[in-house]
Amino acid sequence: MIGVFDSGSGGLTVLEALQKQFPNQDFIYLGDHANAPYGHRSNEQIVEFTKAGVDTLMQNGCKLVILACNTAAAVALRTLQQNWLEHAHPGKRILGVLVPMVEAITGVPWSKTSAHLENHPPHKNIAVFATRKTIESKAYDQEVRKRAPGITLFSKACPGLVDAIEGGAGDLPVKGLISGYVQELLAKHNNIDAALLGCTHFPLVKSYFEEALGKNIKLLSQPTVVAEALQSYLQAHPEFAASGDGITKIMTTGNVASTTALDAYCTRHSIKLLTVD
């Protein structure tokens, strides 16, 4: 069984891609709605919240957990892998969405941590839209620069956007926020040829980003990249790839009545939404 953890409902975009890629795999999704969003939290809080979420999923039978939250992956993943996981859950693994995205952007495997000057990536000027915490971590900037110094990232924090998506603010407010953030970035940088939605909530409103960016800027799909990367990982580590019955469980730490996107997803897929402490 594979776990998928997110600060809220954004990881559903990753979960859906994983379900399509692995129709016979069993999944448990946990959204930490009680503490969402993570974008304004301290690093210490993000580590503790992420640890609690991963622990819950592993206690429920998951041998492998995907951090489907860019903020959690950028801030907490390495700490949990190095200082907690082996002691708390020996033999189990945590992966994040940041690693496969860096590999896809640069065309360089994660294990290659030195610059590859001969590499010719398809996109050289990439806009990154993410939470403030993900941008401040500089995780994308540092990892991309190590592998492909020919790529330039132009980062734009989008405060309030996750709250608007999670809270069901409506089309016009969400569209207005996205248009404003995109126009602010493009006003400073008019040579963008691709854009990365560095928050898994943002693909929920992908069409608004596409409209604001225009037809000449390619939008990179993080959920698809993550699903394809997991396929490769499971081929190399078959001990985590046990087939199931294609059953998915959805859990939240928050109030079920206020988790609009999660409730809609469960209704669409005929899944019961469960609350955990």
Buried (B, 14 or more C-beta within 10 A) or exposed (E): BBBBBBBBBBBBBBBBBBBEBBEEBBBBBBBBBBBBBBBBBEBEBBBBBBBBBBBBBBEBEBBBBBBBBBBBBBBBBBBBBEEBBEEBBEEBBBBBBBBBBBBBBBBBEBEEEEBBEEBEBEBBBBBBBBBBBBBBBEBBBEBBBBBBEBBBBBBBBBBBBBBBBBBEBEEEEBBBBBBEBBEEBBEEEEEBEBBBBBBBBBBBBBEBBBEBBEEEBBBBBBBBBBBBBBEEBBEEEEEBBEEEEEEBBBBBBBEEEEBEBBBEBBEEEEBEBEEBE
